[in-house]
Amino acid sequence: MQTGISEGLLELLRETGLHSSDFIDQILGTSTTEGTYHGVDGKEALRGIMQSLLMLCGSEEAAVDWLFHSVSYQQINGNYPYLALENGDFWSLTVLQDWLQIIVRHRASCPDLIAEIFQK
C-alpha cells in the first residue's frame, strides 16, 4: 500500500495527539521519550494506518477525527482506536493497520458498513 501522506496530515495528527500523550511523536521518532514502536517500521505502520483512513473517511480531518473520536469503533471495541496505539506497542500498530487494509481491500462489497463505521 502506498503511504504517501502529507506533512499537513502528520502535523494534524501530532496536534490532536498532544491532548493525550506523546505517543504520535514516539511513533514518528520526533520524541525524546524512548518508545516501543520499532522506529522506521512503526512510522511506516502509522503512515499505512493513516493512508487507509484517508481512503475510508474521505479527508485528512475525518481520518484524524476517526482515529481519536470514532464513536462506532468505540461502541464495538469499548475504546477509541487511538487508545490501542497510545497504550500499546509496535504490534498494536500492525493489528490496526492490517484490519484497516482488509476493510480497504473489500470496501466495494460493504459500502453501508464503511459509511456506518468510517463516515458517520
NUNUNU-615830 format. One record per atom (N, C-alpha, C, O, CB): residue number from 0; residue in three letters; atom name; x, y, z. Coordinates in nm, 3 decimals. Glycine has a CB too. Layout:
<pts>
  num  residu  atome       px       py       pz
  NUM     ALA     CA        X        Y        Z
...
</pts>
This chain:
<pts>
  num  residu  atome       px       py       pz
    0     MET      N    0.084   -0.118    0.000
    0     MET     CA    0.000    0.000    0.000
    0     MET      C    0.088    0.124    0.000
    0     MET      O    0.188    0.130    0.072
    0     MET     CB   -0.095    0.000    0.121
    1     GLN      N    0.052    0.220   -0.078
    1     GLN     CA    0.126    0.346   -0.083
    1     GLN      C    0.101    0.423    0.046
    1     GLN      O   -0.012    0.431    0.094
    1     GLN     CB    0.085    0.432   -0.208
    2     THR      N    0.207    0.479    0.103
    2     THR     CA    0.191    0.552    0.227
    2     THR      C    0.232    0.698    0.211
    2     THR      O    0.289    0.756    0.303
    2     THR     CB    0.273    0.488    0.338
    3     GLY      N    0.205    0.757    0.096
    3     GLY     CA    0.239    0.895    0.070
    3     GLY      C    0.136    0.990    0.129
    3     GLY      O    0.047    1.037    0.059
    3     GLY     CB    0.252    0.920   -0.078
    4     ILE      N    0.148    1.018    0.258
    4     ILE     CA    0.056    1.111    0.321
    4     ILE      C    0.126    1.245    0.339
    4     ILE      O    0.248    1.252    0.343
    4     ILE     CB    0.005    1.056    0.457
    5     SER      N    0.047    1.350    0.350
    5     SER     CA    0.102    1.485    0.354
    5     SER      C    0.161    1.520    0.490
    5     SER      O    0.126    1.462    0.592
    5     SER     CB   -0.005    1.585    0.317
    6     GLU      N    0.252    1.616    0.487
    6     GLU     CA    0.307    1.669    0.612
    6     GLU      C    0.197    1.737    0.694
    6     GLU      O    0.200    1.737    0.817
    6     GLU     CB    0.422    1.769    0.584
    7     GLY      N    0.099    1.796    0.623
    7     GLY     CA   -0.014    1.858    0.692
    7     GLY      C   -0.093    1.757    0.774
    7     GLY      O   -0.136    1.787    0.885
    7     GLY     CB   -0.107    1.925    0.592
    8     LEU      N   -0.110    1.638    0.720
    8     LEU     CA   -0.180    1.533    0.793
    8     LEU      C   -0.099    1.491    0.915
    8     LEU      O   -0.155    1.472    1.023
    8     LEU     CB   -0.207    1.412    0.702
    9     LEU      N    0.032    1.475    0.899
    9     LEU     CA    0.116    1.439    1.013
    9     LEU      C    0.112    1.546    1.122
    9     LEU      O    0.109    1.514    1.240
    9     LEU     CB    0.261    1.417    0.967
   10     GLU      N    0.111    1.672    1.080
   10     GLU     CA    0.104    1.781    1.178
   10     GLU      C   -0.030    1.780    1.252
   10     GLU      O   -0.034    1.799    1.373
   10     GLU     CB    0.125    1.917    1.109
   11     LEU      N   -0.139    1.759    1.178
   11     LEU     CA   -0.271    1.750    1.240
   11     LEU      C   -0.276    1.632    1.337
   11     LEU      O   -0.335    1.642    1.444
   11     LEU     CB   -0.381    1.736    1.132
   12     LEU      N   -0.216    1.522    1.299
   12     LEU     CA   -0.209    1.404    1.384
   12     LEU      C   -0.132    1.434    1.512
   12     LEU      O   -0.174    1.396    1.621
   12     LEU     CB   -0.144    1.287    1.308
   13     ARG      N   -0.017    1.502    1.498
   13     ARG     CA    0.062    1.541    1.616
   13     ARG      C   -0.016    1.633    1.708
   13     ARG      O   -0.021    1.612    1.829
   13     ARG     CB    0.194    1.609    1.572
   14     GLU      N   -0.078    1.737    1.651
   14     GLU     CA   -0.154    1.834    1.731
   14     GLU      C   -0.267    1.767    1.806
   14     GLU      O   -0.289    1.795    1.924
   14     GLU     CB   -0.209    1.945    1.642
   15     THR      N   -0.339    1.679    1.739
   15     THR     CA   -0.450    1.610    1.804
   15     THR      C   -0.398    1.515    1.911
   15     THR      O   -0.458    1.504    2.018
   15     THR     CB   -0.533    1.532    1.700
   16     GLY      N   -0.288    1.448    1.884
   16     GLY     CA   -0.229    1.355    1.979
   16     GLY      C   -0.174    1.420    2.104
   16     GLY      O   -0.160    1.354    2.207
   16     GLY     CB   -0.122    1.278    1.913
   17     LEU      N   -0.141    1.547    2.097
   17     LEU     CA   -0.087    1.617    2.213
   17     LEU      C   -0.184    1.620    2.330
   17     LEU      O   -0.142    1.636    2.445
   17     LEU     CB   -0.049    1.759    2.176
   18     HIS      N   -0.312    1.604    2.302
   18     HIS     CA   -0.412    1.609    2.408
   18     HIS      C   -0.420    1.478    2.486
   18     HIS      O   -0.493    1.470    2.585
   18     HIS     CB   -0.547    1.641    2.350
   19     SER      N   -0.345    1.377    2.443
   19     SER     CA   -0.346    1.251    2.517
   19     SER      C   -0.207    1.218    2.571
   19     SER      O   -0.190    1.203    2.693
   19     SER     CB   -0.395    1.137    2.426
   20     SER      N   -0.109    1.207    2.486
   20     SER     CA    0.030    1.182    2.527
   20     SER      C    0.117    1.208    2.406
   20     SER      O    0.069    1.256    2.303
   20     SER     CB    0.049    1.035    2.583
   21     ASP      N    0.245    1.176    2.417
   21     ASP     CA    0.333    1.199    2.302
   21     ASP      C    0.352    1.073    2.219
   21     ASP      O    0.454    1.058    2.151
   21     ASP     CB    0.469    1.251    2.349
   22     PHE      N    0.254    0.981    2.223
   22     PHE     CA    0.271    0.856    2.151
   22     PHE      C    0.284    0.875    2.001
   22     PHE      O    0.353    0.797    1.936
   22     PHE     CB    0.156    0.764    2.180
   23     ILE      N    0.219    0.976    1.943
   23     ILE     CA    0.234    1.002    1.800
   23     ILE      C    0.378    1.042    1.771
   23     ILE      O    0.438    0.994    1.675
   23     ILE     CB    0.135    1.113    1.752
   24     ASP      N    0.434    1.131    1.853
   24     ASP     CA    0.574    1.170    1.835
   24     ASP      C    0.668    1.052    1.857
   24     ASP      O    0.770    1.041    1.789
   24     ASP     CB    0.610    1.285    1.930
   25     GLN      N    0.635    0.964    1.952
   25     GLN     CA    0.718    0.844    1.972
   25     GLN      C    0.717    0.758    1.847
   25     GLN      O    0.822    0.708    1.805
   25     GLN     CB    0.667    0.763    2.093
   26     ILE      N    0.600    0.740    1.787
   26     ILE     CA    0.589    0.657    1.667
   26     ILE      C    0.666    0.720    1.552
   26     ILE      O    0.737    0.652    1.478
   26     ILE     CB    0.442    0.636    1.628
   27     LEU      N    0.651    0.851    1.536
   27     LEU     CA    0.715    0.921    1.425
   27     LEU      C    0.863    0.948    1.449
   27     LEU      O    0.934    0.993    1.359
   27     LEU     CB    0.644    1.051    1.398
   28     GLY      N    0.910    0.920    1.571
   28     GLY     CA    1.052    0.939    1.601
   28     GLY      C    1.089    1.082    1.631
   28     GLY      O    1.206    1.119    1.620
   28     GLY     CB    1.134    0.889    1.488
   29     THR      N    0.992    1.165    1.668
   29     THR     CA    1.019    1.305    1.698
   29     THR      C    1.009    1.334    1.847
   29     THR      O    1.002    1.450    1.887
   29     THR     CB    0.923    1.394    1.622
   30     SER      N    1.009    1.230    1.929
   30     SER     CA    1.000    1.245    2.074
   30     SER      C    1.135    1.211    2.136
   30     SER      O    1.212    1.133    2.081
   30     SER     CB    0.888    1.155    2.132
   31     THR      N    1.162    1.270    2.251
   31     THR     CA    1.283    1.235    2.325
   31     THR      C    1.259    1.114    2.414
   31     THR      O    1.354    1.060    2.472
   31     THR     CB    1.332    1.354    2.408
   32     THR      N    1.134    1.072    2.426
   32     THR     CA    1.099    0.957    2.507
   32     THR      C    1.129    0.829    2.431
   32     THR      O    1.102    0.819    2.311
   32     THR     CB    0.950    0.962    2.548
   33     GLU      N    1.184    0.733    2.499
   33     GLU     CA    1.210    0.603    2.438
   33     GLU      C    1.078    0.531    2.418
   33     GLU      O    1.003    0.512    2.514
   33     GLU     CB    1.308    0.516    2.525
   34     GLY      N    1.048    0.492    2.296
   34     GLY     CA    0.921    0.427    2.266
   34     GLY      C    0.937    0.279    2.238
   34     GLY      O    1.047    0.226    2.232
   34     GLY     CB    0.856    0.494    2.149
   35     THR      N    0.824    0.214    2.221
   35     THR     CA    0.822    0.071    2.193
   35     THR      C    0.764    0.044    2.055
   35     THR      O    0.702   -0.061    2.032
   35     THR     CB    0.742   -0.004    2.300
   36     TYR      N    0.783    0.138    1.963
   36     TYR     CA    0.716    0.129    1.833
   36     TYR      C    0.810    0.089    1.719
   36     TYR      O    0.768    0.090    1.604
   36     TYR     CB    0.653    0.261    1.800
   37     HIS      N    0.933    0.053    1.747
   37     HIS     CA    1.028   -0.002    1.650
   37     HIS      C    1.064    0.093    1.537
   37     HIS      O    1.072    0.050    1.421
   37     HIS     CB    0.972   -0.126    1.592
   38     GLY      N    1.087    0.218    1.567
   38     GLY     CA    1.145    0.312    1.472
   38     GLY      C    1.078    0.322    1.337
   38     GLY      O    0.958    0.351    1.328
   38     GLY     CB    1.284    0.277    1.451
   39     VAL      N    1.155    0.297    1.233
   39     VAL     CA    1.107    0.313    1.095
   39     VAL      C    0.986    0.224    1.067
   39     VAL      O    0.892    0.268    1.001
   39     VAL     CB    1.219    0.282    0.996
   40     ASP      N    0.987    0.102    1.117
   40     ASP     CA    0.874    0.012    1.094
   40     ASP      C    0.746    0.066    1.157
   40     ASP      O    0.639    0.058    1.098
   40     ASP     CB    0.905   -0.127    1.148
   41     GLY      N    0.757    0.120    1.277
   41     GLY     CA    0.642    0.180    1.343
   41     GLY      C    0.591    0.301    1.269
   41     GLY      O    0.470    0.320    1.254
   41     GLY     CB    0.677    0.218    1.485
   42     LYS      N    0.684    0.383    1.221
   42     LYS     CA    0.646    0.503    1.145
   42     LYS      C    0.571    0.463    1.018
   42     LYS      O    0.470    0.524    0.984
   42     LYS     CB    0.771    0.586    1.109
   43     GLU      N    0.621    0.362    0.948
   43     GLU     CA    0.555    0.317    0.825
   43     GLU      C    0.418    0.256    0.854
   43     GLU      O    0.325    0.272    0.776
   43     GLU     CB    0.643    0.214    0.751
   44     ALA      N    0.405    0.187    0.967
   44     ALA     CA    0.275    0.131    1.005
   44     ALA      C    0.175    0.244    1.031
   44     ALA      O    0.060    0.235    0.988
   44     ALA     CB    0.288    0.042    1.131
   45     LEU      N    0.218    0.349    1.101
   45     LEU     CA    0.128    0.463    1.126
   45     LEU      C    0.090    0.531    0.996
   45     LEU      O   -0.026    0.569    0.977
   45     LEU     CB    0.193    0.564    1.222
   46     ARG      N    0.185    0.546    0.907
   46     ARG     CA    0.155    0.605    0.775
   46     ARG      C    0.055    0.517    0.699
   46     ARG      O   -0.034    0.568    0.633
   46     ARG     CB    0.285    0.623    0.692
   47     GLY      N    0.070    0.386    0.709
   47     GLY     CA   -0.024    0.294    0.645
   47     GLY      C   -0.164    0.306    0.704
   47     GLY      O   -0.263    0.302    0.631
   47     GLY     CB    0.025    0.152    0.658
   48     ILE      N   -0.171    0.319    0.836
   48     ILE     CA   -0.300    0.339    0.903
   48     ILE      C   -0.367    0.465    0.851
   48     ILE      O   -0.485    0.464    0.817
   48     ILE     CB   -0.282    0.347    1.056
   49     MET      N   -0.291    0.573    0.844
   49     MET     CA   -0.349    0.700    0.800
   49     MET      C   -0.388    0.697    0.653
   49     MET      O   -0.488    0.756    0.615
   49     MET     CB   -0.252    0.814    0.826
   50     GLN      N   -0.310    0.628    0.570
   50     GLN     CA   -0.345    0.615    0.428
   50     GLN      C   -0.477    0.540    0.414
   50     GLN      O   -0.563    0.580    0.336
   50     GLN     CB   -0.232    0.541    0.350
   51     SER      N   -0.493    0.432    0.488
   51     SER     CA   -0.619    0.357    0.485
   51     SER      C   -0.734    0.443    0.533
   51     SER      O   -0.842    0.443    0.473
   51     SER     CB   -0.609    0.230    0.570
   52     LEU      N   -0.713    0.516    0.642
   52     LEU     CA   -0.819    0.601    0.694
   52     LEU      C   -0.856    0.712    0.597
   52     LEU      O   -0.973    0.749    0.587
   52     LEU     CB   -0.777    0.662    0.827
   53     LEU      N   -0.759    0.765    0.524
   53     LEU     CA   -0.790    0.864    0.420
   53     LEU      C   -0.885    0.805    0.317
   53     LEU      O   -0.982    0.870    0.277
   53     LEU     CB   -0.660    0.913    0.351
   54     MET      N   -0.859    0.684    0.274
   54     MET     CA   -0.944    0.619    0.174
   54     MET      C   -1.083    0.589    0.230
   54     MET      O   -1.182    0.599    0.157
   54     MET     CB   -0.879    0.490    0.125
   55     LEU      N   -1.091    0.553    0.356
   55     LEU     CA   -1.219    0.515    0.416
   55     LEU      C   -1.301    0.634    0.464
   55     LEU      O   -1.423    0.633    0.456
   55     LEU     CB   -1.194    0.421    0.531
   56     CYS      N   -1.233    0.737    0.514
   56     CYS     CA   -1.303    0.852    0.572
   56     CYS      C   -1.323    0.966    0.473
   56     CYS      O   -1.418    1.042    0.487
   56     CYS     CB   -1.226    0.902    0.691
   57     GLY      N   -1.236    0.979    0.375
   57     GLY     CA   -1.255    1.077    0.270
   57     GLY      C   -1.177    1.206    0.281
   57     GLY      O   -1.166    1.279    0.183
   57     GLY     CB   -1.394    1.109    0.263
   58     SER      N   -1.122    1.237    0.398
   58     SER     CA   -1.043    1.360    0.413
   58     SER      C   -0.943    1.343    0.526
   58     SER      O   -0.958    1.254    0.611
   58     SER     CB   -1.134    1.483    0.438
   59     GLU      N   -0.841    1.428    0.527
   59     GLU     CA   -0.741    1.423    0.634
   59     GLU      C   -0.803    1.448    0.770
   59     GLU      O   -0.775    1.378    0.866
   59     GLU     CB   -0.630    1.524    0.608
   60     GLU      N   -0.888    1.551    0.777
   60     GLU     CA   -0.951    1.586    0.904
   60     GLU      C   -1.038    1.471    0.955
   60     GLU      O   -1.035    1.438    1.073
   60     GLU     CB   -1.036    1.713    0.889
   61     ALA      N   -1.116    1.410    0.865
   61     ALA     CA   -1.202    1.299    0.904
   61     ALA      C   -1.120    1.178    0.947
   61     ALA      O   -1.160    1.106    1.039
   61     ALA     CB   -1.296    1.261    0.788
   62     ALA      N   -1.007    1.154    0.882
   62     ALA     CA   -0.920    1.041    0.917
   62     ALA      C   -0.865    1.058    1.058
   62     ALA      O   -0.867    0.964    1.138
   62     ALA     CB   -0.805    1.027    0.816
   63     VAL      N   -0.814    1.176    1.090
   63     VAL     CA   -0.761    1.202    1.224
   63     VAL      C   -0.873    1.198    1.326
   63     VAL      O   -0.857    1.142    1.435
   63     VAL     CB   -0.688    1.339    1.229
   64     ASP      N   -0.988    1.257    1.292
   64     ASP     CA   -1.102    1.256    1.383
   64     ASP      C   -1.145    1.112    1.413
   64     ASP      O   -1.176    1.080    1.528
   64     ASP     CB   -1.220    1.335    1.323
   65     TRP      N   -1.146    1.026    1.311
   65     TRP     CA   -1.185    0.887    1.334
   65     TRP      C   -1.088    0.820    1.431
   65     TRP      O   -1.131    0.748    1.521
   65     TRP     CB   -1.190    0.809    1.200
   66     LEU      N   -0.959    0.842    1.412
   66     LEU     CA   -0.860    0.777    1.497
   66     LEU      C   -0.877    0.816    1.644
   66     LEU      O   -0.857    0.734    1.733
   66     LEU     CB   -0.720    0.813    1.451
   67     PHE      N   -0.915    0.941    1.669
   67     PHE     CA   -0.923    0.989    1.807
   67     PHE      C   -1.064    0.993    1.864
   67     PHE      O   -1.080    1.002    1.986
   67     PHE     CB   -0.864    1.124    1.814
   68     HIS      N   -1.167    0.988    1.780
   68     HIS     CA   -1.303    1.009    1.832
   68     HIS      C   -1.408    0.916    1.772
   68     HIS      O   -1.527    0.948    1.779
   68     HIS     CB   -1.344    1.150    1.807
   69     SER      N   -1.370    0.804    1.714
   69     SER     CA   -1.468    0.719    1.647
   69     SER      C   -1.567    0.656    1.744
   69     SER      O   -1.532    0.568    1.822
   69     SER     CB   -1.397    0.609    1.569
   70     VAL      N   -1.690    0.704    1.739
   70     VAL     CA   -1.795    0.650    1.825
   70     VAL      C   -1.830    0.508    1.784
   70     VAL      O   -1.850    0.421    1.870
   70     VAL     CB   -1.920    0.740    1.820
   71     SER      N   -1.839    0.482    1.653
   71     SER     CA   -1.874    0.347    1.606
   71     SER      C   -1.771    0.244    1.651
   71     SER      O   -1.809    0.138    1.700
   71     SER     CB   -1.886    0.346    1.453
   72     TYR      N   -1.644    0.274    1.636
   72     TYR     CA   -1.538    0.182    1.678
   72     TYR      C   -1.543    0.165    1.829
   72     TYR      O   -1.527    0.053    1.880
   72     TYR     CB   -1.398    0.235    1.635
   73     GLN      N   -1.565    0.273    1.901
   73     GLN     CA   -1.570    0.268    2.047
   73     GLN      C   -1.687    0.183    2.094
   73     GLN      O   -1.674    0.108    2.191
   73     GLN     CB   -1.579    0.409    2.105
   74     GLN      N   -1.802    0.193    2.027
   74     GLN     CA   -1.918    0.113    2.066
   74     GLN      C   -1.893   -0.035    2.046
   74     GLN      O   -1.940   -0.117    2.124
   74     GLN     CB   -2.040    0.156    1.985
   75     ILE      N   -1.818   -0.071    1.943
   75     ILE     CA   -1.789   -0.212    1.914
   75     ILE      C   -1.677   -0.263    2.004
   75     ILE      O   -1.687   -0.371    2.061
   75     ILE     CB   -1.750   -0.229    1.766
   76     ASN      N   -1.570   -0.185    2.016
   76     ASN     CA   -1.447   -0.229    2.082
   76     ASN      C   -1.439   -0.192    2.230
   76     ASN      O   -1.365   -0.254    2.306
   76     ASN     CB   -1.330   -0.170    2.010
   77     GLY      N   -1.515   -0.091    2.270
   77     GLY     CA   -1.509   -0.046    2.408
   77     GLY      C   -1.409    0.064    2.434
   77     GLY      O   -1.407    0.121    2.543
   77     GLY     CB   -1.478   -0.161    2.496
   78     ASN      N   -1.327    0.096    2.336
   78     ASN     CA   -1.227    0.203    2.347
   78     ASN      C   -1.217    0.274    2.214
   78     ASN      O   -1.258    0.222    2.111
   78     ASN     CB   -1.089    0.147    2.391
   79     TYR      N   -1.161    0.393    2.217
   79     TYR     CA   -1.133    0.464    2.093
   79     TYR      C   -1.008    0.404    2.029
   79     TYR      O   -0.922    0.352    2.100
   79     TYR     CB   -1.115    0.617    2.119
   80     PRO      N   -0.997    0.411    1.895
   80     PRO     CA   -0.883    0.348    1.828
   80     PRO      C   -0.747    0.395    1.879
   80     PRO      O   -0.655    0.314    1.893
   80     PRO     CB   -0.891    0.374    1.681
   81     TYR      N   -0.734    0.524    1.909
   81     TYR     CA   -0.602    0.575    1.950
   81     TYR      C   -0.555    0.513    2.080
   81     TYR      O   -0.435    0.504    2.104
   81     TYR     CB   -0.606    0.726    1.964
   82     LEU      N   -0.648    0.470    2.166
   82     LEU     CA   -0.607    0.411    2.294
   82     LEU      C   -0.527    0.283    2.275
   82     LEU      O   -0.435    0.255    2.353
   82     LEU     CB   -0.729    0.383    2.380
   83     ALA      N   -0.561    0.206    2.172
   83     ALA     CA   -0.484    0.085    2.144
   83     ALA      C   -0.341    0.120    2.103
   83     ALA      O   -0.248    0.045    2.132
   83     ALA     CB   -0.551    0.002    2.033
   84     LEU      N   -0.324    0.233    2.036
   84     LEU     CA   -0.191    0.276    1.995
   84     LEU      C   -0.117    0.342    2.110
   84     LEU      O    0.002    0.316    2.132
   84     LEU     CB   -0.200    0.372    1.876
   85     GLU      N   -0.186    0.429    2.183
   85     GLU     CA   -0.123    0.502    2.293
   85     GLU      C   -0.074    0.407    2.402
   85     GLU      O    0.034    0.428    2.458
   85     GLU     CB   -0.221    0.603    2.352
   86     ASN      N   -0.151    0.306    2.433
   86     ASN     CA   -0.117    0.213    2.541
   86     ASN      C   -0.052    0.085    2.490
   86     ASN      O   -0.032   -0.010    2.565
   86     ASN     CB   -0.241    0.178    2.620
   87     GLY      N   -0.019    0.084    2.362
   87     GLY     CA    0.033   -0.037    2.301
   87     GLY      C    0.178   -0.029    2.262
   87     GLY      O    0.259    0.037    2.327
   87     GLY     CB   -0.048   -0.071    2.182
   88     ASP      N    0.208   -0.098    2.155
   88     ASP     CA    0.345   -0.105    2.105
   88     ASP      C    0.339   -0.127    1.954
   88     ASP      O    0.236   -0.103    1.891
   88     ASP     CB    0.424   -0.219    2.176
   89     PHE      N    0.447   -0.172    1.897
   89     PHE     CA    0.454   -0.195    1.753
   89     PHE      C    0.342   -0.287    1.706
   89     PHE      O    0.285   -0.266    1.599
   89     PHE     CB    0.589   -0.254    1.715
   90     TRP      N    0.310   -0.389    1.784
   90     TRP     CA    0.210   -0.487    1.742
   90     TRP      C    0.071   -0.425    1.742
   90     TRP      O   -0.014   -0.466    1.662
   90     TRP     CB    0.212   -0.609    1.834
   91     SER      N    0.045   -0.329    1.828
   91     SER     CA   -0.082   -0.258    1.823
   91     SER      C   -0.098   -0.185    1.691
   91     SER      O   -0.206   -0.184    1.632
   91     SER     CB   -0.093   -0.158    1.940
   92     LEU      N    0.011   -0.125    1.644
   92     LEU     CA    0.010   -0.056    1.515
   92     LEU      C   -0.021   -0.154    1.402
   92     LEU      O   -0.104   -0.126    1.316
   92     LEU     CB    0.144    0.013    1.489
   93     THR      N    0.047   -0.268    1.403
   93     THR     CA    0.031   -0.361    1.291
   93     THR      C   -0.107   -0.425    1.289
   93     THR      O   -0.162   -0.450    1.182
   93     THR     CB    0.137   -0.469    1.297
   94     VAL      N   -0.165   -0.451    1.406
   94     VAL     CA   -0.300   -0.508    1.409
   94     VAL      C   -0.400   -0.410    1.351
   94     VAL      O   -0.483   -0.449    1.268
   94     VAL     CB   -0.340   -0.545    1.554
   95     LEU      N   -0.395   -0.283    1.391
   95     LEU     CA   -0.486   -0.183    1.336
   95     LEU      C   -0.461   -0.164    1.187
   95     LEU      O   -0.556   -0.153    1.109
   95     LEU     CB   -0.472   -0.049    1.411
   96     GLN      N   -0.335   -0.159    1.148
   96     GLN     CA   -0.303   -0.142    1.006
   96     GLN      C   -0.358   -0.259    0.924
   96     GLN      O   -0.418   -0.237    0.819
   96     GLN     CB   -0.151   -0.131    0.986
   97     ASP      N   -0.339   -0.381    0.970
   97     ASP     CA   -0.389   -0.498    0.897
   97     ASP      C   -0.541   -0.497    0.886
   97     ASP      O   -0.595   -0.525    0.780
   97     ASP     CB   -0.343   -0.627    0.966
   98     TRP      N   -0.608   -0.466    0.995
   98     TRP     CA   -0.755   -0.461    0.994
   98     TRP      C   -0.804   -0.357    0.894
   98     TRP      O   -0.896   -0.384    0.816
   98     TRP     CB   -0.810   -0.429    1.135
   99     LEU      N   -0.745   -0.240    0.895
   99     LEU     CA   -0.786   -0.134    0.802
   99     LEU      C   -0.757   -0.173    0.657
   99     LEU      O   -0.836   -0.143    0.568
   99     LEU     CB   -0.715   -0.003    0.836
  100     GLN      N   -0.645   -0.240    0.632
  100     GLN     CA   -0.613   -0.283    0.496
  100     GLN      C   -0.715   -0.384    0.444
  100     GLN      O   -0.749   -0.382    0.325
  100     GLN     CB   -0.473   -0.343    0.490
  101     ILE      N   -0.764   -0.471    0.530
  101     ILE     CA   -0.868   -0.566    0.490
  101     ILE      C   -0.996   -0.491    0.453
  101     ILE      O   -1.059   -0.520    0.352
  101     ILE     CB   -0.897   -0.668    0.603
  102     ILE      N   -1.034   -0.394    0.535
  102     ILE     CA   -1.154   -0.314    0.508
  102     ILE      C   -1.138   -0.238    0.377
  102     ILE      O   -1.230   -0.235    0.295
  102     ILE     CB   -1.182   -0.215    0.624
  103     VAL      N   -1.022   -0.177    0.354
  103     VAL     CA   -0.998   -0.102    0.230
  103     VAL      C   -1.009   -0.196    0.110
  103     VAL      O   -1.073   -0.162    0.010
  103     VAL     CB   -0.858   -0.035    0.232
  104     ARG      N   -0.949   -0.311    0.119
  104     ARG     CA   -0.949   -0.405    0.007
  104     ARG      C   -1.091   -0.449   -0.031
  104     ARG      O   -1.119   -0.472   -0.148
  104     ARG     CB   -0.865   -0.527    0.041
  105     HIS      N   -1.180   -0.460    0.067
  105     HIS     CA   -1.315   -0.510    0.042
  105     HIS      C   -1.422   -0.402    0.054
  105     HIS      O   -1.540   -0.434    0.066
  105     HIS     CB   -1.346   -0.623    0.137
  106     ARG      N   -1.382   -0.276    0.050
  106     ARG     CA   -1.478   -0.168    0.072
  106     ARG      C   -1.589   -0.162   -0.031
  106     ARG      O   -1.699   -0.118    0.001
  106     ARG     CB   -1.405   -0.037    0.074
  107     ALA      N   -1.564   -0.204   -0.153
  107     ALA     CA   -1.668   -0.201   -0.257
  107     ALA      C   -1.782   -0.299   -0.226
  107     ALA      O   -1.895   -0.278   -0.270
  107     ALA     CB   -1.607   -0.234   -0.393
  108     SER      N   -1.753   -0.404   -0.151
  108     SER     CA   -1.856   -0.503   -0.121
  108     SER      C   -1.937   -0.470    0.004
  108     SER      O   -2.034   -0.539    0.035
  108     SER     CB   -1.793   -0.638   -0.106
  109     CYS      N   -1.897   -0.366    0.077
  109     CYS     CA   -1.970   -0.334    0.200
  109     CYS      C   -1.980   -0.182    0.221
  109     CYS      O   -1.935   -0.131    0.324
  109     CYS     CB   -1.901   -0.399    0.321
  110     PRO      N   -2.039   -0.109    0.126
  110     PRO     CA   -2.045    0.036    0.138
  110     PRO      C   -2.124    0.084    0.260
  110     PRO      O   -2.092    0.188    0.318
  110     PRO     CB   -2.104    0.095    0.014
  111     ASP      N   -2.228    0.011    0.298
  111     ASP     CA   -2.306    0.052    0.415
  111     ASP      C   -2.224    0.039    0.543
  111     ASP      O   -2.232    0.125    0.631
  111     ASP     CB   -2.434   -0.033    0.426
  112     LEU      N   -2.145   -0.067    0.551
  112     LEU     CA   -2.057   -0.085    0.667
  112     LEU      C   -1.953    0.026    0.674
  112     LEU      O   -1.927    0.080    0.782
  112     LEU     CB   -1.988   -0.223    0.661
  113     ILE      N   -1.895    0.060    0.560
  113     ILE     CA   -1.795    0.168    0.555
  113     ILE      C   -1.858    0.299    0.600
  113     ILE      O   -1.801    0.372    0.680
  113     ILE     CB   -1.736    0.182    0.412
  114     ALA      N   -1.976    0.328    0.547
  114     ALA     CA   -2.045    0.452    0.584
  114     ALA      C   -2.074    0.455    0.734
  114     ALA      O   -2.058    0.558    0.798
  114     ALA     CB   -2.175    0.467    0.503
  115     GLU      N   -2.118    0.343    0.788
  115     GLU     CA   -2.154    0.336    0.930
  115     GLU      C   -2.033    0.353    1.022
  115     GLU      O   -2.040    0.424    1.122
  115     GLU     CB   -2.224    0.204    0.960
  116     ILE      N   -1.923    0.288    0.988
  116     ILE     CA   -1.807    0.289    1.077
  116     ILE      C   -1.713    0.407    1.052
  116     ILE      O   -1.655    0.460    1.146
  116     ILE     CB   -1.729    0.160    1.062
  117     PHE      N   -1.698    0.449    0.926
  117     PHE     CA   -1.594    0.547    0.895
  117     PHE      C   -1.644    0.683    0.849
  117     PHE      O   -1.565    0.778    0.845
  117     PHE     CB   -1.507    0.492    0.790
  118     GLN      N   -1.771    0.697    0.816
  118     GLN     CA   -1.816    0.824    0.759
  118     GLN      C   -1.933    0.884    0.834
  118     GLN      O   -2.005    0.968    0.779
  118     GLN     CB   -1.854    0.805    0.615
  119     LYS      N   -1.953    0.843    0.955
  119     LYS     CA   -2.065    0.892    1.035
  119     LYS      C   -2.024    1.009    1.119
  119     LYS      O   -2.106    1.063    1.193
  119     LYS     CB   -2.120    0.782    1.122
</pts>
